């Protein structure tokens, strides 16, 4: 199974490539807004409008090409990542003893390889589809149209008139538009698709290999700060039939006879960080003791106080993830403001970044969760120093 930190680094490397395109997109739009603001109202003639639209079209083509290049490069890396996940299945200690007595047949290995190839193709199609449904031209055109209208109307405070558009540009970035009308930032969508695919391979390949070796149960992975719905089952062992009941949203029990209430979210799906791994009640040894699992649950429940409210350690870590996202959005907005020449908006963004950073530090200190400041990095962002009373 892939080490969590190794997986995180691999995913961050891929997502960073899309972040670069996102920054480029924000920069191109903001720079054009700045150019429009330098025009005299009397110069916004039909010819000038055509020039503006031509520049916008060239920029959109450039951004789209960069996005396609990032997509193609990332797909190759995702396939390598998935192959690593398969290789880790073969070397999983859970299977070491069984493999000393039973070898996988060529047909078994072929099925595992075919499964990984199928998931790789599925994820590749999803990434391509996400890239193809990324909204670029519409928000670009809307932002430019507002800028042209602000100039042609003769507004004396052009920066104020375009400030909200620039802020939205940075906050939203490149977004995926789903058929339902729901929008999501491209980097977030890409990240989740890769994680889902990796977990899918790790879980299903382990279960397939267990079937080939005659394993009769599954063990749920475990970690500190578990989500509340899956915390009772993490680290426990379940016969296959009971695991199927678990995944189907029915009540179930573990091999020791403990009874569990049904839950809706299946293991390994819906943004779940747990994975079900094959387990043999004859050959395997549980990875986590009851004492370890009980200690994690107690520490999680103890949690901390934040702003006069009790948070489990899991809830505090989720709050930190939310703050990280908000800081990245504010930094993107600050980049857009800088390129658009709006120093007022840039200072406003910096003030929010400073406030969010203080909150982040306080939550980390109270909860004991290690800060992940690398998750808040944005290419092109440069902090500005604010006056004490800002």
LODODREN-517685 format. One record per residue: x, y, z of N, C-alpha, C in turn. Coordinates in steps of 0.001 Angstrom, whole numbers, plus 500000, padded with zeros to 6 digits. Each point is the difference from the previous one (the first is absolute). Layout:
N
XYZXYZXYZ...
***
This chain:
390
500853498800500000499147501200500000500881501240500000499648501000499208500791501220499912500044500707501344501199500467500371500145500804501195499208501294499821499317500426501065499128501168499907500761501251499563501203500187500546500782501183499646500490499927498549500385498800499567500436499835498612498851500279499038498827499494500339498823500237499162499679501488499942500065500660501156499703501434500056500978500795499134501283499654500068501000500707499187499737499793498508499665498770499628499737499710498586498795500778499493498968500058500800498785500722499596500260501500499951500718500512500995500306501437500020500800500397498757500907499130499577500802500282498806499101500129498767499024499131499893499083500035498851499101501236500072499428500242501174499080501128500158500719501336499794501289500053500395500772501234499836500049500425498537500009499027499105500037500305498568498722500740499573498870499593500543498740500680499687499930501354500705500613500088501180500055501284500697500779501035499179501049499545499325500771500910499154499128500558498876499197499140499392499102500461498934498952500941500586499510499688501199499008500851500647500562501402500248501232500057500498500645501299500242500179500756498680500375499282498965500177500632498686498674500567499508498930499253500185498659500455499599499615501275500746500184499989501324499665501173500803500826501200499566501284499761499744500904501079499600499587500623498679499679499171499003499639500510498675498732500856500063499000499539500733498757500765500098500239501318500727500703499938501124500227501205500800500841501026499245501003499529499262500829500926499223499194500688498916499065499274499391499189500647498972499050501023500610499477499693501178499145500964500697500790501280500293501248499840500383500851501171500277500210500825498732500245499343498875500190500712498738498753500778499610498836499381500173498751500674499651499816501247500851500385499897501270499850501134500903500873501183499631501039499763499220500896501076499591499504500720498749498916499511499402499443500631498805499116501183500379499950500960499141499108501145500166498597499605499548498964500444500718498636499633499592499710500269498531500567501066499479499741500341498601500691499054499035500973499206500531500743499086499137499350498622499911498969499763500834499316498709499943499040500037498815500567499949498827499213499988498768499775498570499563499304499853498905499721498668499474501312499278499682500977500720499441501285499383499660500719499547501261499978500841501056500643499636501255499351498769500614498680499927499895499287498840500545500423498727499271500143500111498682500432498835499224501408499585500432500862500997500236501368499705500458499980499292501349499142500490500900499872499381501319499540498554499877498964499776499160499468498652499827501022499071499336500796500541499091501023499203499325501067499560500989500421500924500853501005499662501013499454498945500959498724500159500374499385499030500898499954498620499337499630499926498733499932498719499287501356499325499928501057500794499740501355499434499940500417499464501361499641500711501063500350499555501347499275498711500356498724499913499644499223498787500292500596498798499283500408500195498750500637498911499253501291499571500670500788500961500445501266499720500683499754499228501288499042500452500792499681499346501280499516498571499757499143499826498996499463498669499685501109499045499600500946500459499222501127499156499584500853499598501203500236500947500899500766499691501209499259498976500865498691500132500055499204499065500776500056498600499398499955499918498678500087498701499324501362499353500238501059500800499960501339499479500245500122499467501429499473500769500962500034499561501394499210498711500177498892499896499289499161498793500077500746498782499483500627500131498838500709498865499397501172499539500874500759500948500532501135499646500859499518499335501290498899500484500536499488499474501266499453498592499836499382499722498868499443498666499771501108498950500040501137500310499397501122499053500031500455499743501438500065501054500800500445499843501379498967499252500843498730500225499719498950499281500724500098498506499722500252499629498759500128498583499657501202499368500707501086500744500120501162499500500747499658499839501479499240500944500534499583499946501395499138498768500253499092499729499088499114498845500154500771498682499879501016499973499148500816498794499884500768499752501303500458501076500622500677499879501294499052499427501048498737500442499961499006499477500942499814498500499812500008499541498752499887498564499731501238499261500503501173500529499731501241499353500442500041499876501524499484501014500687499973499953501458499084498897500507498981499685499227499105498908500389500749498675500026500851499785498998500761498752499928500959499833501180500502501114500520500984499935501094499371500245501373498681500079500064499312500234501274500309498855500965500452500318501230500318498950500982498826499066500296498776500474499772498834499163500262500021498708499188500664500049498835499979498855499100501292499175500055500974500464500762501328499378499966499946498525500399499335499715501097499971498617500483499214499102499047498862500502499508499176499188499100500732499705498700500770500988499518500712499813498731501133498973500118500410499695501230501012498969500185499434498607499696498664499901500079499344498707499773499205499971498691499530501173499565499162500058498801500482501123499102500268499709498760500433501024499041498799500505499199500072501262499643498968500544499120500169499407498608498909499642499384500067499462498645500165501154499016500493499723498805500087501043498971498646500656499738498935499206500087498657500558499775499635500997501098500388499689501260499733500923501103500741501315499796501265499925499641500795501206499760499437500806498829499528499289498991499434500682498833498742500767500395499172499402500868498782500683500439500333501272500779501016499927500851500411501185500755500502501096499065500828499611499038500535500971499036498882500633499179499064499182499549498878500505499204499140500966500812499825499687501282499197500882500847500669501367500131501322499995500265500725501265500141499958500788498695500138499322498886499913500672498699498626500628499801498955499284500423498638500520499849499791501257500849500501499973501243499872501175500867500843501160499455501168499672499445500864501034499417499299500697498847499392499211499124499282500569498863498810500834500483499291499484501006498857500721500548500423501355500566501082500001500790500480501254500588500499500954498917500705499455498997500489500840498896498833500698499302498936499249499763498819500593499353499369501073500886499980499739501302499434500976500923500813501290500007501338499862500003500851501189500000499823500782498705499955499290498870499776500667498717498645500692500002498982499330500521498660500584500034499961501224500905500701499918501143500060501157500891500658501186499306501072499711499260500694501071499284499119500588498906499270499126499305499145500473498903498793500791500494499575499727501238498842500710500546500412501143500928501286500329499995500472501119500811499544501315499378499386500816500822499452501271499531501116501039499941500320500443498798501037501017499812499435501220499287499405499763498826499584501117499146498878500841500615499011499342500626498853500760500522500393500990501092500702499576501067500390500980501020501013501022499484500864499558499066500954500930499394499229501105499271499050499599499164499222500982499229499201500912500931499405499422501019499196500793500923500851501042500716501198499607500418500892500922500697500443501126499073500345499650498756500424501007499023498834500927499642498803499451499830498828500819499671499720501022501097500138499582501240499783500934501110501044501111499984501228499630499665501069500993499949499740501013498884499613499514498821499709500885498864498843500924500348498965499456500637498838500812500380500405501076500998500887499643500945500430500968501003500736501170499359500834499699498995500750501061499329499087500838499109499178499334499194499141500720499061498954500848500712499674499639501243499031500782500767500630501236500616501337500082499900500702501164500520500097500027501511499934498823500643500081499965501456501364500508500459499963500855501004501258500588500475500821499005500821499322499052500656500710499025500824499914498630499332500832499832499003499989498760499213500353498791500862500968500136500891500424498872500827498855499489500871499250500932500588498874499586500834498943499285499174499809500462498765498971499419499136500332498566499592501287499696499892500412498662499552500485499123501157499990500549501205500594499286501150499314498661500278498666500003499977499287498761500299500279498934498939500103500422498745500304499041498924501378499382500192500965500832500378501360499505500206500047499061501199499264500353501036499970499140501187499396498634499657498893500008499261499356498744499601500918499191499085500721500682499150500944499326499108501009499187500802500588500624501026500980499299500805499390498912500858498873500287500598499364499029500885499540498756499241499405500204498857499439498872499243501057499241499207500952500739499415501005499361499165499354499239498854500696499008499468499438499146498957499071498991500661498761499977499549499011499149500627499427498985499018499714498817500549499324498954499227498499500236500118499317499913498889498543500138500022499367498639499715499234499503500962499342498708499846498628500182499351499452498901499488498702500061499316498906500538500908500148499750501296498998500466500956500036501515500191501057500635499458500175501430500199500949500316501146500384498982500760500923500175501121501399500322499484500684500931500661501363500379499646500969499563501104501197499652499589501043499611500949501342500392499428500896500472500846501328500376499509500691498797499384500702500230498901500630498907499259501018499258500855500837500719500744501028499325500795499381499053501023498893500424500616499312499148500976499428498758499341499394500172498823499408498862499286501059499002499562501120500498499482501083499118499556500557499210501177500249500695501097500557499354501192499095498852500462498694500273500085499082498986500507499904498802499070500049500228498691499937498897499048501209499082500135501185500575500171501214499185500127499983499207501302499588500658501094499930499301501292499000498857499929498844500262499410498977498955499892500518498809499196500694500283498900500533498926499168501057499189500729500884500688500722501060499307500740499418499113501090499040500535500757499359499209501050499229498822499412499368500246498862499243498941499329500908498832499623501165500329499459500955498956499602500543499282501233500413500767501007500571499389501210499003499037500638498743500420500074498987499166500660499612498796499153499633500232498756499480498906499179501087499004499604501217500479499765501078499057499674500314499116501198499967500576501202500221499194501195498903498954500146498753500391499765498887499057500129500073498919498921500385500401498776500130499015498926501116499007500298501103500504500526501115499123500319499627499072501152499248500528500955499536499178501100499084498885499521499138500320499043499135498964499425500828498888499366501058500397499282500839499010499328500720499103500994500294500551501192500736499228501004499079499344501024498702500172499829499057499363500909499793500724501309500276501297500061499789500755501225498501500143500250499620500005501276498578499965500345499474501267500664500851501020500164499566501194500729500702501244499470499650501153500583500663501262499663500344500726501294501063500768499935500390500871501107499912501439499520499363500853500785499873501410499636501240500748500493500588500806499126501167500784500407499603500958501123500995500560500676499708500868501150500992501150500056499549501096500581500864501169500179499407500884501086500824500850500558499527500956500999499068501008499333499140500630500823499077501038499508499072499453498915499377498885500274499077499409499025498679500765499980499329499960498851498642500539499907499097499180500922498988500613500608499199499311501017499238498782499491499558500015498732499208498863499528500829498732499849501295500140499661500843498831499770500939499679501164500043500861500997500926499767501118499732498677500731498742499609500236499771498741500736500519498762499271500078500027498655500372498794499260501462499976499580500696501132500099501375500014499506500876499062500834500890499292499271500897499068500656499364498671500370498689499832499760499299498766500355499973499041498808499688498740500288499967498959498972498564499498499840499602499822498734498633499576499691500033498888498953499185498981500220499847498989498962499420500655498754500251499402498860499602500625498733498506500312499944499178499080500476498554500211499959499602501215500834500646500152501154499695501145500858500513501299499388501124499926499321500514501196499315499037500435498902499429499048499296499015500336498963498791500679500620499583499545501164498890500656500692500387501430500387501218500164500464500500501335500352499917500936498807500516499525498866500041500831498802498612500267499427499038499165500340498624500149499488499121500834500919500572500502501096499230500836500906499105499211500934500421498765500363499231499150500911500778499807501304499325499643501105500716499689501237500922498803499784501089499920500775500994498946499779500759499731501287500861498984499979500811499684501173501397499589499561500969500130500927501376499608499674500255498556500433501214499506499771500309498598500283499974499694501491500066501046500846499956499804501440498589500103500559499020500194499085498609500042500431499474501369500353500801501039499856499513501364500278498948500389498967498935500617500454498910500423499127500174501484499648499673500350498758500167501380499534498728500474499302499710501286500209498890500634499291500384500213498535499003500020499142500251500260498583500447501450499804500841500242498985500328501379499610499911500108498473499780501209499530499715500219498578501251500001499137501094500576500512501186500229499177500839498728499915500134499380498825500785498768499889501480500247500273500677498977500486501445500079500211500694500168498644500938500969499928500756500223498770499306500861498980498826500565500337499258500832499056499576501297500681499505500939499185499452501255500516500998500726500901501222500158499482501043500739500716500424499307501296499888498671500020500433499217501164501486499681499874500739500141501107501433499715499994500326498587500480498964499218500299500225498618500415500002499075498784500657498863500160500066498988498951499769498636500629499202499175499342499800498623500447501044499116499338500761499262500811501061499138499498499683498549500336500385499096499094499741498578500226500663499513501283499323499074500664500480499476501283499625498524500082500925499211500486499748498573500205499914499723501490498887499430500431499866499677501424500938498864500391500610499348499017500973498937500268501434500522500028500348500871499053501396500398499828500322501418500489499022500886499984500288501426500223499973500372501478500705501087500299500003500577501344499537501452499881499097500387500863499490501370499949501138501014500128499887501053499218501048501018500008499897500889501238498795500214500512499809500908501129499348499262501159500478500267501206499426499380501196498755500779500438499183499362500822498823500689500543500422501220500807501110499866500740500472501112500836500365501219499148500666499760498859500373501100499112498766500697499448499040499209499558498770500563499422499199500769501048499932499460501211499270500680501072500681501301500388501334500020499983500734501218500337499761501071498954500033499606498708499722500960498925498598500589500147499032499140500308498614500469500142499876500965501182500679499678501102499948500867501184500653501350499720501141499979499338500697501249499662499151500845499058499357499340499062499162500710499034498823500657500720499359499242500895498831500514500711500388501118500965501168499886500615500460501045500915500107501327499278500588499990498819500034501179499157500554501237500664499320501135499757500485501275500510498880501024499975500265501143500605499067501123500003500494501051499014499134500402499093500331501046499035498866501013499983500313501228500388498968501033500023498852499671500930500311499327501110498964499662500964499161498799499616500369499292498929499240498845499532500904498770499977499443498841500402500779498772500007500066499408498596501189499613499595500232499340498715500698498669500258499566498935499338500825498800499982501257500337499209501034499190500171501233500274499255499735499877498500499130499073499611499628499867498581499349501288499506499040500530500768499314501229499591500979501163499908500960500041500927501014501066499957500859499868498751500365498765499632500807499805498791499215500400498755498692499747499996499161500409498870499899501525499922499966500634501162499991501467500036501294500538499412501111499342500300501285500416499442500019499838498485499432498912499489499938499810498543499170501130499363498923500391500671499149501070499478500756501325499972500746500281501062500774501247500050501076499998498924500652498855499800501015499894498942499408500367498635498793499492499743499329500305498730499691501484499888499501500592501086499662501421499980501237500864499791501122499601500606501234500776499828500479499912498552499925498812499397500389499877498582499123500884499126498716500038500286499093500847499216500360501478500144500283500402501245500369501403500224501312500344499314500934499064499991501275500241499324499801500103498486499137499153499443499690500110498572499369501353499696499107500447500883499378501306499808501034501119500112500976499835500898501058501001500146500865500059498752500277498830499404500762499972498743499236500742498915498690499730499911499171500684499002499999501503500240499904500401501255499990501423500334501307500666499613501113499332500269501306500554499646500110500203498493499596498992499228500101500094498547499040501041499433498873500196500681499032500992499528500345501402500472501020500126500848500404501312500496499101500536501088499256499121500678499088500425501061500660499744501354500716500993500497500711499833501261499072499989501207498835500627499868499024499965501101499522498579500220499601499324498907499550498615500103501137499100500482501187500274499533501150499174500411500216500090501500499858501199500561500166500165501441498844499344500757498789500082499428498863499340500636500224498491500074500488499440498907500300498559499974501071499650501026501024500857500082501094499735500944499490500042501436499081500931500283499442500087501353499248498718500346499244499476499031499265498754500243500961498820500141501048500001499176501006498932500103500644500012501377500332501188500494500622500110501322499067499495501092498714500377499902499031499574501009499798498485499957499891499447498796499829498560499853501234499246500483501182500562499744501239499367500446500075499949501522499560501076500646499988500013501470499020498945500525498833499919499366499018498996500402500564498589499794500679499793498884500580498689499682501027499594501048500854500933500374501022499726501007499357499662501342498932500730500346499323499758501274499338498621500022499360499609498893499339498688499934501036498883500090501111500175499284501064498989500028500559499837501411500205501112500689500549499948501355499024499342500971498715500322499872499002499456500916499769498516499776500006499581498720499665498615499654501197499062500008501201500552499824501189499163499890500177499402498619499158500407499037500116499517498625501124500772499312500911499291499374501140500645499346499528500892498859500440501247499961499615500891498898500607499537498686499292500227498915500473499645498662500037501275499159500962500849500274500039501304499343500325499895498511500600498876499587500260499834498578498711499928499190498899499634500658498714499931499316499434501388499704500607501031500580499500501362499811500862500802499037500962499326499374500882500696499067499285500246498675500188501189499445499432500373498704501087500665499171500223499469498817501036500546499125499695501458499655501005500839500071499834501401499622499547500906501125499621499425501155499536500837501104501174500646500718499859501285500242500995500743500770499262500776501092500368499751501239499332500666501116500350501494500009499076500800500493500253501428500170499893500331501477500802500953500438499991500375501410498891501019500231499199499732501019498880500887500320500342500889501183499334501146500068500161500863501154499395499309501220500475500356501173499569499337501229498507500084500191499389501112499622498575500201500244499131499473498861500607499285499017499201499483498897499209498779500444
***
